[in-house]
Amino acid sequence: MAKKKSNTPLPEAAEREPVITLQPITETIEKNYMPYVMTVIISRAIPEIDGFKPSHRKLLYAMYDMGLLNNAPYTKSATVVGKAMHLNPHGDGAIYETLVRLTRGNEALLHPFIDSKGSFGKVYSRDMAYAASRYTNVRLDPICNEIFRGIEKNAVDMVPNYDNTTTEPVLLPTSFPNVLVSPNIGIAVGMASNICSFNLAEICDGTSALLSDPKMDLNAFMDIVKAPDFSTGASHLYTRADLKEHYRTGRGSFRLRARYSYDKKENCIDILQIPYSTSLEAIMKRLSDLVKEGKLKEITDFRDEIDVNGFKLTIDLRRGTNPELLMKKLYKLTPLEDEFACNFNILIGNAPRQMGVMEILGEWIKFRIGCIRRELTFDLEKKKEKLHLLLGLGKILLDIDKAIAIVRGTENDNDVVPNLMKGFSIDKVQAEYIADIKLRNLNREYIINRIKEIEDLQKEIADLEATIASDTRIKKVIAKQLKEVKTKYGKPRVTQLVYDEDIEEYDEEEHIENFPVKLIFSREGYFKKITMASLRGNDEQKFKDGDSLRSEEDSENINELLFFSDKAQVYKAKVSDFEPAKASVLGDYVPAKLGFDSGERCIAMKSFRNLDEDRGTFVFLFENGKGVQIPASAYSTKSNRRKLTGAYSDASPCVGIFYLADGENKDILMLSSANKGIVFSSSLIPVKTTRSSAGVALMTLKAGMTVTAAETDFAGKLPENVRLKKTKLPSAGTSLPDDFSL
């Protein structure tokens, strides 16, 4: 059957064109981008004062709502994930990953919130996969009693979930500062949070001290809360001055070092604890790379020996290896020593704030005071309700027979309560309570015993009202709870402190084998280190076709090297970084070995025993006829920087770089593109302390002319018919034969 054609005319082309609305970029960001930014910051990435992100809080509350607290039977993780999806719509995969990190089996937390059975991976391994949720079982750990303490007494606000089918807490009323006990990492938009964990007992003591003295000195606080504490243990290289700044600002980093034991019988090192910020795989990869590079000849093998007893990385040693010396080297070269960077960024009232440790605890105390006040208010209302009922009951004590007569004389059940209200001048609630008393309890003894409670209730109500009105009394309640938490769940420190005076650093130079060497550097940038033992007088140096020797010098294996490039940069290395070579090989291509920028060439090399103390200078000669001397010490750095920009002036290309020892002068030959040359003493070139100095004019050049070459060792290179005398500077130079070159 043919399709019927529509008679509706097509809209005009102009009507079909999209409508373009001009809008300032600021308005676009405000309306479209900022809502996304705030959602990520507030609802996803940054923890709040209870120490939880929304995903953590929703999961734990779902388990609490399932009744998985107080030694409840284990439940399949898949069931928990399904229940949590009523609060968290981000999918079962994301929810289960959140659950895994909170478990005892994963070992990510000092005090796990979820008791677990099954394989949950390990925080110290990025490749140790956790089992699927259908194979693992979980329930809440007993410490969650402190996380939910008071939640049934209206301690925190409850809000509807995402589809209004149930409610969930805005925050959890943690009875201890979990925000500093559980480590938390979050990356939001334009900001991040990285909170390290502290020892629970120390935090409880520190918070109690702050409750007593809100203006407590930071030094006194650090005597109580000594340093961060991690579930993976390791050693904290403790520098009090640095850590004090971290405590004050909430930002900084500190070093963690693996702990080990040496098995003399098996001649191996067992790594038992590693920094929280690294992983087994990262350490093993670095060890493997160093072995391949020949920098760990002391090691014959290494392997993962993790078992039910915990973490263990075993390193087999060559006979005669000093284990302590090797560990210092491994701390220097591998993630067995690593930095943990802190950024205490926390949401306070839906606004992110970076705070120091004491400031965070101050905010937690404010939060906890509010929770306790709400709990006590809940208890107060309950006691007032009970007192109200008992006061009504007290009125029938005067005439129990009258109460019985009223009930007996009432024909309709619905009239019992109104008649009691009228007969004893009580309200409906009191009358309902009296009417529901069993017949057997309508005796004088029962009523008198109930009425005796009135006096106790009135005292309790007065005490509650006084406590609710007093922050000081509420703080005493908080301090008491903190003491209980410390007694029940406090543990000794896992991360041990190593103080400044006990920190032994590895000095690489002390352990580099030293021997004399000859250094060969070619014009194309190839470098060779030849040991004197393998160097024979008749050995001819091999170079690439078209390449030739630029410089050679005697040196030692422990010396430093400077390599200058044609892009006004200098690269630093050690002679020991290069493997010994023979004269018959090309050697290492320096730009590739040291990671030069693309298209960058190496044009000069010099070695130093101690660059800091060297009093020599470098002479730089440029195409524009200028030259300058720069002290060699200008290239010394305190840090181990491998690349320095601005090594010399880039105003004109460099045609020659020469080193002069302290007090040394050399004759220098400069040639121009007009086949003119000059010879002058290096002492005429001024010394400048600024590396980027452009220098002074040495050779007078006409328009379009440039300096093409410069040389110091030119004896024997000049033809017999060429005689150049030392000139004053600047000089136009003497004409040379057209075919002359260096």
Buried (B, 14 or more C-beta within 10 A) or exposed (E): EEEEEEEEEEEEEEEEEEEEEEEEEEEEEEEEEEEEBBEBBBEBBBBBBBBBBBBBBBBBBBBBBBEBBEEEEBBBBBBBBBBBBBBBEBEBEEBBEBBBBBBBBBBBBBBBBBBBBBBBBBBBBEEBEBBEBEEBBBBBBEBBBBBBBBBEBBBBEEEEBEEEEEEBBEBBBBBBBBBBBBBBEBEBBEBBBBBBBBBBBBBBBBBBBBBEEEEBEBEEBBEBBBBBBBBBBBBBBBBBEBBBBBBBBBBBBBBBBBBBEBEEEEBBBBBBBBBBBBBBBBBBEBBEEBBEEEBBEBBBEBEBEBEEEEBBBBBBBEEEBEBEBBBBBBBEBBBBBBBBEBBBBBBBEEEBBBBBBBBBBBBBBEBBBBBBBBBBBBBBEEBBEBBBBBBBBBBBEEEEEEBEEBBEEBEEEEEBBEBBBEBBEBEEBBBBBBBEBEEEEBEEEBBEEBBEBBEEBBEBBEEBBEBBEEBEBBBBBBBEBBBBBBEEBBEEBBBBBBEEEEBEEBEBEEEBEEEEBBBBBBBBBBBBBBBEEEEEEEEEBBBBEEBEEBBBBEBBBBBBBBBBBBBBBBBBBBBBBBEEBBBEEBBBBBBEBBEBEEEBBBBBBBBBEEBEEBEBBBBBBBBBBBBBBBBBBBBBEEEEEEBBEEBBBBBBBBBBBBBBEEEEEBBBBBBBBBBBBBBBEBEBBEEBEEBBBBBBBBBBBEEEBBBBBBBBEBEEEBEEEEEBEEBEBBBBBBEBEEEBEE
